[in-house]
Amino acid sequence: MEQSAAAAAVWRLRATGGHRDRDRDRDRGHPPARDDGDGDTAGKKRGGQRRRRRLLPPPPLPEGRGAPLVLLYLLGLRALVHVSHRQLLSQLSAAGPREFSAPRARGYLDNITAIGPRTVGSPENEVLAVNYLLEQIQAIERESTDAHKISVDIQRPTGSFSIDFLGGFTSYYANITNVIVKLEPRNGAEHAVLSNCHFDSVPNTPGASDDAVSCAVMLEILNTLSKSSEPLQHAVIFLFNGAEENILQASHGFITQHEWAKSIRAFINLEAAGVGGKELVFQTGPENPWLVQAYVVAAKHPFASVVAQEIFQSGIIPADTDFRIYRDFGNVPGIDLAFIENGYIYHTEYDTSDRILTDSIQRAGDNILGVLKYLATSDKLAKSSEYRHGNVVFFDVLGLFVLAYPARVGTIMNYITAAIAFLYLSKKVLQPKTRAIHNLKKFFTAFGVTLLSWVCTLVTVLIVAAFISVIGQSLSWYTHFYVSVFLYGTAAAANLVLVHTLAKKFFLKNMNEQYLGDIFFDASLMIWSIALAVVTQMGLCSAFICMLWVAFPLLAKLMIHKEFSQKGATMKFVMMYMLGMFVPYLYMMYLSWTVFEMFTPIMGRSGSEILPDVVLAGFIVVITMILSSYFINFIYLVKSTKTTLITLTAVFVVTLILVCSGIFFPYSSDAANPKPKRVFLQHTSRRFHDVDGNVVKSDSGIWINGFDYNGISHITPHVPEINDTIRTACEEHAPFCGLPWILPVHFMFRKNWYLPAPEIFPRSPIHFKVLSKELMPWNSVRLSFEVSGPSHMSLYVRPHEGSALSTWSLGDGIPVASLGGDYFVFYSHGLQATPWHFWVELTAPEKHSDGIVSLAIAAHYFFGEDQKSPQLYALLERFPNWTFSSGWSCTYDLFVF
């Protein structure tokens, strides 16, 4: 905190000092020199007073020199960023002895993934994985020291809750599994810190990174701590939860029902959105800045960003973690970490243990062990409520260390920085007073041209991206990321250069080049200062980025004006200028690389409605505008931009032609680095009943969903019968279009296909029956049901016109509608669950001959003998090897009451 305040003071003193120099000159009779923008000297005093020496940027750069220098500068920063991402992992191999043993953790990981897919309710998840964890925990307990006491509990909770994730739905779980271990001092402990992982996986995947590796890391941390001769001050609870992939059910069962949950004062959640690499701290709190401080102090290899936190919590990324459950239902603060590298194979069959580097495991183990030990020996844990208030700004610097300070300090720093910038600009533009109107006109002209260049660039590049999507070449960069840079990056850069070149040639042609370079720098500084004030006012901690883009360029400008007031210092000017920009540019390149590493794979699973090229092109344009904001002035300093424009245009045109030709295939089956297309196939049998219970319609087919915008266009040549003639029709009278959604993601996948296939007859069919119909007060009807079936079922409810779902026995009793107005309930159970009983209560009109509610139930067979029919097996075999095709069988029954 003190360091941050001191830094603000330094910026304030330097900036003020720059103004003092000019004030001193005025006091001595030297008015500040100004370029009037028409090539005339603006430094003369009326009455024949002598002129002062002008403080101008150095002479114009010769043609072709400015752009290569800028390009080399940015390439150098990019290389430095790439090294910073890789260096820490490579250094781990050469490190000396450590408390945490990655090889032993890898052994745990290999054994867990060897069990196979661990879907909730399957023997692999409920028996084999649980037994393996218990065996390892018992072995660790036998070797633990007398300083600790280890307690183990198997919890199988049943419960229900509503959540606003994916548009809102309700979850119900029965008899799912949690394996819980408490490590505490021999005399016990009143308070505890929780470490959470999940050992279940999505169907048809080994789930090495998500989340077996985290459970392996936790086992080894338990082993390490238990062998220590030093007792902990507080307990550490290790939760190996067995139902996270079922939308956070097991964590809810633990935090709301287990007796140990009451002692938890903080938690660390271990997750994955990729396979290996560095684990990113992407959520903390809420509030509780002392938790971030714990990570800052204890993590050996930090990688954290409040920017990632605000992006994730905005809902842009279609994902959630157990962090939400502990925060919302347990009122416990915590830290959320996730592996983010190589998200292309996240939740696929390629998520195997051999793809996770031992160095990644070592890095994660060192960090988490250090933070857990710190928290378990901290006095703040016992009275964490006293340290609850206030958010915190935090970010790592190239993975070397983390800067963190209270958000209120950041707010003060931001406003002071913006105020200094505004003061600098106002003094520069409004003095001398005789030229104020003229200077303002020129300044706002530069300001407007800069904004116009950004708007033109954004519109132009988005049009190109939309064109690429329309002609069927979307995601051409998915396997070849450089294609997106050559296509959209060069288009953005060329547009920016072109707009400013035209402005310089036709609109600003009579103005001095040096003055133009100066005024366009000031225009960029004004834009960033406004952005800093606005983002800070919005309460976003990410405003620190804007602060960097105001403070350092302003410092650089003041230093350059002081040191280079004479002509003939062109290269010194460029080098000093770039040195002043080094910090914001380096951090922006580092942050941009992290963002692209996270978001590019997400575009392959973002649904059929989002144009991924438009999204990525938008990101690239924004990054280009940011990185070019303080290099725009070089366009006015160089003699010509012709070479730069020709080069950028040539690269863009060639790349556009190649993309349109289809030479860049989006997906890859490369064994070392696969980037598959995701396709889900459900062999479905549907039956629709009327109000009298008669089947009015039935069909059977294989329902197909492609997870990206390309749909099945690339699959049709390999499986010709899957084409647009079999697009799924929506059953308008049925909830969720009469389709067996496993989750309420209908708004993300409006394009899907239904290939006719024989009816399926599961060996363990669903049993659904009405237990009672009761008339309730206030013209309400209560319907009670009993359902038994496979481990995963979906319930869909749509009240008819005039009716309303007022209450039910699920969640907190208040029905939560999904997008579109229908109600969705996600159900799952572990082994040996009793039949599911629930009731719904509706207000009904006097006359309802066509019923008051449509209710549908879908049964999903994710494992066992009913999982895949012969027809589904045969179809899956025909899919190309660059796809990840996950298939299962399901039934769908609609009833009207």
Salt bridges, closest charged atoms under 4 A:
ASP21 OD1 - ARG24 NH2 2.33
ASP23 OD1 - ARG26 NH2 2.03
ASP23 OD2 - LYS427 NZ 3.29
ASP25 OD2 - ARG52 NH2 3.32
ASP36 OD2 - ARG435 NH2 3.91
GLU99 OE2 - LYS373 NZ 3.02
ASP110 OD1 - ARG106 NH1 3.95
GLU143 OE1 - LYS227 NZ 3.23
ASP153 OD2 - HIS258 NE2 2.62
ASP164 OD1 - ARG324 NH1 2.51
GLU184 OE2 - LYS149 NZ 3.64
GLU190 OE1 - HIS191 NE2 3.70
ASP200 OD1 - HIS198 ND1 2.91
ASP210 OD1 - HIS198 NE2 2.95
ASP210 OD2 - HIS347 NE2 2.61
GLU220 OE1 - ARG104 NE 2.75
GLU244 OE1 - HIS198 NE2 3.12
GLU245 OE2 - HIS198 NE2 3.76
GLU245 OE2 - HIS347 NE2 3.30
GLU271 OE2 - HIS198 NE2 3.19
GLU279 OE1 - ARG363 NE 3.16
ASP320 OD2 - ARG324 NE 2.33
ASP328 OD1 - ARG327 NE 2.67
GLU341 OE1 - ARG86 NH1 3.49
ASP366 OD2 - ARG98 NH1 2.67
ASP366 OD2 - HIS301 NE2 3.28
ASP518 OD2 - LYS428 NZ 2.68
ASP518 OD1 - LYS557 NZ 2.60
ASP518 OD1 - HIS561 NE2 3.60
ASP522 OD2 - LYS428 NZ 2.94
ASP522 OD1 - LYS557 NZ 3.37
ASP699 OD2 - ARG686 NH2 2.70
ASP708 OD1 - LYS677 NZ 2.94
GLU721 OE2 - ARG878 NH1 2.36
GLU731 OE2 - LYS697 NZ 2.17
GLU731 OE1 - HIS733 ND1 3.98
GLU786 OE2 - LYS769 NZ 3.66
GLU786 OE1 - HIS837 NE2 2.69
ASP822 OD1 - ARG798 NE 2.87
GLU841 OE1 - ARG782 NH2 3.01
GLU865 OE1 - ARG763 NE 3.70
ASP866 OD1 - ARG763 NH1 3.54
ASP893 OD1 - ARG687 NE 2.83
